[in-house]
Amino acid sequence: MTVEYRLDNNVLPKPLADVLRPEFASVAAEIVDEIRAKIPNYARPLDGPYGKSIKAGVQHALTLFIEQIANPDASAQKCYEVHHKLGQNEMREGRSLDDLQAAYRVGARVAWRRMMRVGKRNGLSSAVMSQLADAVFAYMDKLASVALDGYLEAKATSAGALETWRRRLLGMILQSPPAPAAAIAELAQLISWQVPEKVSPIAVHPLPGTGHNQRKPTLDGDVLADLDGIEPRLLVPGEVTDGRLAAIRAALPQCRLAVAPCVRLDAAAYALRWARKALSLAQQGVLPDRQVIRAEHYLSTVLVHSDDRLLATLRDRLLAPLRELTVKQRERMLETLRAWLDVQGSVPDMAALLDVHPQTVRYRMRQLEQSLGTLLHDPHQRFELELVLRASPRRREAEVQLPAQRR
């Protein structure tokens, strides 16, 4: 833990340290007594580790304050370590954060009360006393902040809280836009998660009839997971190897998984969206209905379906010339058109692909020429037509509801 705090040597005169040192022992005892008297949860015997921790915190605080008046370069590290650990212990002892912060306020009041008496006794000017007051309360606020960090760190690493913080970190990474890198790094450090350069999000969907009523899955420690939300998801550092995927499948046997491509951390939200789209397309029958889908194998399909309303509009416009055909006739024409695009117009290859006579292919192509005209020969429109044909299962285009369609 790296923290810094320095008193302003140009504000507080160095001889003031010699004035305050004789008060050290008695004011430390007074602070401990006042905390125990004012805060019920601290009213317990001070024997053992608990008492030593409280006394050490007060003594280190007073020692550092006085020493930094005499020498502004005096190290604060040991004192801050004590108060950071004090915050951790308070959380583990079950005391509230309010009690901890109240203890520092009580300590500041008692210390200042004593310093006012010392100042009056030694004839300190009102200017020096005002500067001393500012220094005391700023210093105690800083120590309270150090203890707060320790308290929150201990809370974050407790069994229940750790899972909450891990989910929060996952949410920060996958939100759009992602949280600042510094915020992600800070929370990751708190829960001891090594921030990777690249990650692979995984979209999760329970298989029909299974629901979420299954035991808590055992996943690798570096896998971040949120399986209780509306859209369950995982985040795997780096590539998802076959071994890693097998372990995840074993942990989630009742779920369908869509593994996104491995991307930079700041692109994780986009990759998760691609994986979710792949899941949706598998449910619609556009992609193979498998328990595990590697979205990187279907990125062009995901891209084409990134705006389904636009795709439907394009399909309706391009296929409008076929609206007068029956569904069966349109299906034959679209199969022929798809074969024509696949083999770049070779009649023999088309006949083999469609399992029909070459003369049948020529007949159908003449019909397509009559219906679609220049569309087949315009590169831009031909590209759009191929997008439409690639976007859907074989029968989807033939079943599109077009005006004046005959059944």
C-alpha positions in Angstrom: 0.0 0.0 0.0 1.5 3.4 -1.0 0.2 6.5 0.7 1.6 9.9 1.4 0.9 12.6 3.9 3.1 15.5 5.0 2.6 18.4 7.4 3.5 21.7 6.0 6.8 22.6 7.7 6.3 26.3 6.7 3.1 26.4 8.7 3.9 24.6 12.0 7.0 25.6 13.8 9.4 22.8 14.6 9.8 23.7 18.3 6.1 22.8 18.7 7.1 19.1 18.6 9.0 19.6 21.9 6.0 21.2 23.4 3.7 18.3 22.5 5.9 15.3 23.3 5.4 15.4 27.1 1.7 15.1 26.5 2.1 11.9 24.4 1.5 9.2 27.0 -1.5 10.8 28.8 -3.3 11.9 25.7 -3.0 8.5 24.1 -4.6 6.9 27.2 -7.3 9.6 27.2 -8.2 8.9 23.5 -8.5 5.2 24.2 -10.7 5.8 27.3 -12.9 8.3 25.4 -13.4 5.9 22.5 -14.5 3.1 24.8 -16.8 5.4 26.7 -18.5 7.0 23.7 -18.8 4.0 21.4 -20.5 1.0 23.0 -19.0 -1.6 20.6 -15.5 -0.6 21.8 -16.4 -1.0 25.5 -14.7 -4.3 26.1 -11.5 -5.4 27.9 -8.3 -4.3 26.2 -6.3 -7.4 27.1 -5.0 -9.5 24.2 -4.6 -8.8 20.5 -7.7 -6.5 20.3 -6.5 -4.1 23.0 -2.9 -4.1 21.6 -4.2 -3.2 18.1 -6.3 -0.2 19.4 -3.5 1.1 21.6 -0.9 0.7 18.8 -3.1 2.6 16.4 -3.4 5.6 18.8 0.3 5.6 19.7 1.5 5.4 16.1 -0.8 8.2 15.1 0.4 10.6 17.8 4.0 9.6 17.3 3.9 10.3 13.6 2.0 13.6 14.0 4.6 14.9 16.4 7.6 13.6 14.5 6.4 15.2 11.2 6.3 18.6 12.9 9.9 18.2 13.9 10.9 16.5 10.6 8.4 16.8 7.7 10.3 14.0 5.9 9.6 11.4 8.6 8.3 8.3 7.0 4.5 7.6 7.5 4.7 4.0 6.2 4.7 2.2 9.5 1.9 4.2 10.9 -0.2 3.7 7.8 0.4 0.0 7.8 -0.8 -0.1 11.4 -4.0 1.8 10.6 -4.6 -0.2 7.4 -4.4 -3.4 9.4 -6.6 -1.9 12.1 -9.3 -1.3 9.5 -9.0 -4.9 8.4 -9.3 -6.2 11.9 -12.3 -4.1 12.7 -14.2 -5.6 9.7 -13.2 -9.1 10.8 -14.3 -8.4 14.3 -17.7 -7.6 13.0 -17.8 -3.9 13.9 -19.5 -1.5 11.6 -17.9 1.1 9.4 -19.8 3.8 11.2 -18.1 2.7 14.5 -14.7 2.8 12.9 -15.1 6.3 11.5 -16.6 7.5 14.8 -13.5 6.3 16.6 -11.3 8.6 14.5 -13.6 11.5 15.1 -13.5 11.0 18.8 -9.7 10.7 18.7 -9.4 14.0 16.7 -11.6 15.8 19.3 -9.7 14.5 22.3 -6.3 15.4 20.7 -7.5 18.9 19.8 -9.0 19.5 23.3 -5.6 18.6 24.8 -3.7 20.8 22.4 -5.9 23.8 23.2 -4.9 23.4 26.8 -1.2 23.0 25.9 -1.4 26.0 23.6 -2.9 28.2 26.3 -0.4 27.1 28.9 2.5 27.8 26.5 1.2 31.1 25.1 0.9 29.9 21.5 -0.5 32.6 19.2 -4.0 32.3 17.7 -2.5 31.9 14.2 -0.4 28.9 15.3 -3.4 27.4 17.0 -5.5 27.8 13.9 -2.9 26.2 11.8 -2.5 23.4 14.3 -6.3 22.7 14.3 -6.3 22.4 10.5 -3.3 20.0 10.7 -4.9 17.8 13.4 -8.2 17.3 11.7 -6.7 16.8 8.2 -4.2 14.3 9.6 -7.0 12.3 11.4 -9.1 12.3 8.2 -6.2 10.8 6.4 -5.7 8.1 8.9 -9.5 7.4 8.9 -9.2 7.0 5.1 -6.3 4.5 5.4 -8.3 2.5 7.9 -11.3 2.6 5.6 -9.3 1.2 2.8 -8.2 -1.7 5.0 -11.8 -2.3 6.2 -13.1 -2.4 2.6 -10.3 -4.6 1.4 -11.1 -7.1 4.2 -14.8 -6.9 3.3 -14.1 -7.4 -0.4 -12.1 -10.6 0.3 -14.6 -12.2 2.6 -16.4 -15.2 1.1 -19.7 -13.6 0.2 -18.4 -10.2 -0.6 -15.6 -11.5 -2.9 -18.2 -13.0 -5.2 -20.1 -9.6 -5.2 -16.9 -7.7 -6.1 -16.0 -10.2 -8.8 -19.5 -9.7 -10.4 -19.0 -6.0 -10.1 -15.7 -6.2 -11.9 -17.2 -8.3 -14.6 -19.9 -5.7 -15.0 -17.4 -2.8 -15.2 -15.4 -4.6 -18.0 -18.5 -5.6 -20.0 -20.4 -2.3 -19.7 -20.5 -0.1 -22.8 -18.4 2.0 -22.8 -16.2 0.0 -20.4 -15.2 1.6 -17.1 -11.9 3.5 -17.0 -8.8 1.2 -17.0 -7.7 2.6 -13.7 -11.0 1.7 -12.0 -10.8 -1.8 -13.4 -7.2 -2.2 -12.2 -8.0 -1.0 -8.7 -10.9 -3.4 -8.2 -9.0 -6.2 -9.8 -6.1 -5.6 -7.4 -8.6 -5.6 -4.5 -9.8 -9.2 -5.4 -6.4 -10.4 -6.6 -7.5 -10.8 -10.2 -4.7 -10.4 -12.8 -5.9 -8.0 -15.5 -5.2 -9.7 -18.9 -4.5 -7.9 -22.2 -7.1 -10.1 -24.0 -10.2 -11.9 -22.9 -12.9 -14.2 -24.3 -16.4 -13.5 -23.2 -18.9 -16.4 -23.2 -22.7 -16.0 -23.5 -24.6 -18.6 -21.5 -28.2 -19.8 -22.0 -29.9 -22.5 -20.0 -31.1 -25.4 -22.2 -34.9 -25.7 -22.5 -36.4 -27.3 -19.4 -33.4 -27.0 -17.2 -33.9 -23.5 -15.6 -31.4 -22.1 -13.2 -32.0 -24.6 -10.4 -28.6 -26.2 -10.4 -25.7 -26.4 -8.0 -23.2 -23.5 -8.0 -20.7 -24.4 -10.7 -17.0 -24.8 -10.0 -15.1 -22.7 -12.4 -11.4 -21.8 -12.6 -10.4 -19.0 -10.2 -9.5 -16.6 -13.0 -12.9 -16.9 -14.7 -15.3 -14.1 -13.9 -18.9 -15.2 -13.9 -22.4 -13.8 -13.5 -24.9 -16.6 -13.9 -27.8 -15.2 -12.0 -28.6 -12.2 -14.1 -31.0 -11.9 -17.1 -28.2 -12.6 -19.5 -25.7 -15.0 -17.8 -22.1 -14.5 -19.0 -18.5 -15.5 -18.3 -15.2 -13.8 -19.0 -12.1 -16.0 -19.6 -8.6 -14.4 -19.7 -7.0 -15.0 -23.1 -8.0 -17.7 -25.6 -10.6 -20.4 -24.6 -8.6 -23.5 -25.3 -10.2 -26.9 -25.8 -9.2 -27.9 -22.3 -10.6 -24.8 -20.7 -13.8 -25.2 -22.7 -14.2 -28.8 -21.6 -13.9 -27.7 -18.0 -16.6 -25.0 -18.5 -18.9 -27.4 -20.2 -18.5 -29.9 -17.3 -19.3 -27.1 -14.8 -22.4 -26.0 -16.8 -23.8 -29.2 -18.4 -27.3 -27.7 -18.7 -26.3 -24.6 -20.6 -25.7 -23.7 -24.2 -22.5 -21.6 -24.6 -21.4 -19.2 -27.3 -17.7 -18.4 -27.1 -16.8 -14.9 -28.4 -13.6 -14.3 -30.3 -10.6 -13.4 -28.1 -10.3 -9.6 -28.1 -8.6 -6.7 -26.2 -10.1 -6.1 -22.8 -11.7 -2.8 -23.9 -13.5 -4.6 -26.7 -15.0 -7.3 -24.4 -18.5 -5.7 -24.4 -18.6 -5.9 -28.3 -17.4 -9.5 -28.3 -20.1 -10.5 -25.8 -22.7 -8.9 -28.0 -21.5 -11.0 -31.0 -21.7 -14.2 -28.8 -25.2 -13.4 -27.7 -26.3 -12.8 -31.3 -24.8 -16.2 -32.2 -26.9 -17.8 -29.5 -30.0 -16.1 -30.8 -29.2 -17.2 -34.4 -28.7 -20.8 -33.2 -32.1 -20.7 -31.5 -33.7 -19.4 -34.7 -32.1 -22.2 -36.8 -29.8 -19.9 -38.7 -26.7 -21.4 -37.1 -26.2 -25.0 -36.1 -28.1 -26.0 -33.0 -25.2 -27.1 -30.8 -24.4 -26.9 -27.1 -21.2 -25.0 -27.8 -20.9 -22.4 -30.5 -17.6 -20.7 -31.4 -18.9 -17.4 -32.6 -15.6 -16.7 -34.4 -16.6 -19.3 -37.0 -19.8 -17.4 -37.9 -18.7 -13.8 -37.7 -20.0 -13.0 -41.2 -23.4 -14.4 -40.4 -23.5 -12.4 -37.1 -22.5 -9.3 -39.1 -25.3 -9.8 -41.7 -27.8 -10.2 -38.9 -26.6 -7.3 -36.9 -29.7 -5.3 -38.0 -32.5 -7.8 -38.7 -35.0 -5.1 -39.7 -32.6 -3.7 -42.3 -31.9 -7.2 -43.6 -35.7 -7.9 -43.9 -36.1 -4.6 -45.8 -33.3 -5.5 -48.2 -34.7 -9.0 -48.7 -38.2 -7.7 -49.5 -36.7 -5.2 -52.0 -34.5 -7.7 -53.8 -36.9 -10.6 -53.9 -40.0 -8.5 -54.8 -39.7 -9.6 -58.5 -40.4 -13.1 -57.4 -43.6 -12.3 -55.5 -45.9 -13.7 -58.2 -44.4 -17.2 -57.9 -45.8 -19.8 -55.5 -43.7 -20.7 -52.5 -42.6 -23.9 -54.2 -41.6 -22.1 -57.4 -39.8 -19.4 -55.5 -37.9 -22.1 -53.5 -36.6 -23.7 -56.7 -35.6 -20.3 -58.1 -33.7 -19.3 -55.0 -31.9 -22.7 -54.8 -30.8 -22.2 -58.4 -29.8 -18.6 -57.7 -27.8 -19.7 -54.6 -26.1 -22.4 -56.7 -25.3 -19.9 -59.4 -23.6 -17.6 -56.9 -21.7 -20.6 -55.3 -20.2 -21.9 -58.5 -19.9 -18.5 -60.3 -22.4 -19.4 -63.1 -21.0 -22.8 -64.3 -24.0 -24.7 -65.6 -22.4 -28.2 -65.3 -21.4 -27.4 -61.7 -24.8 -26.0 -60.9 -26.5 -29.1 -62.3 -24.3 -31.3 -60.1 -24.9 -29.2 -57.1 -28.7 -29.2 -57.6 -28.8 -32.8 -58.9 -30.8 -31.8 -62.0 -30.1 -31.9 -65.8 -28.1 -29.0 -67.2 -31.0 -28.1 -69.5 -33.1 -27.6 -66.3 -30.5 -25.2 -65.0 -30.6 -23.2 -68.2 -34.4 -23.1 -68.2 -34.4 -21.8 -64.6 -31.7 -19.3 -65.3 -33.8 -17.8 -68.2 -36.6 -17.4 -65.8 -34.4 -15.7 -63.3 -33.1 -13.4 -66.0 -36.6 -12.4 -66.9 -37.5 -11.8 -63.2 -34.4 -10.2 -61.8 -33.0 -8.6 -65.0 -29.9 -6.5 -64.5 -29.8 -7.4 -60.8 -27.8 -10.5 -61.6 -25.1 -8.6 -63.5 -24.7 -5.5 -61.3 -21.9 -6.2 -58.8 -23.4 -4.1 -56.0 -26.8 -5.6 -56.3 -25.4 -9.1 -56.7 -23.4 -8.6 -53.5 -26.6 -7.5 -51.7 -28.5 -10.5 -53.1 -25.8 -12.9 -51.8 -26.0 -11.3 -48.3 -29.7 -12.0 -48.3 -29.3 -15.6 -49.5 -26.5 -16.3 -47.0 -28.4 -14.8 -44.1 -31.2 -17.3 -43.7 -31.9 -21.0 -43.7 -32.7 -22.5 -47.1 -36.4 -22.1 -47.0 -36.6 -18.7 -45.2 -36.5 -16.5 -48.3 -39.2 -18.6 -50.1 -41.6 -18.1 -47.1 -41.2 -14.4 -46.8 -44.7 -12.7 -46.8 -44.7 -10.7 -50.0 -47.7 -8.8 -51.4 -49.9 -10.6 -53.8 -48.3 -14.0 -52.9 -50.2 -17.0 -54.1 -50.3 -20.2 -52.0 
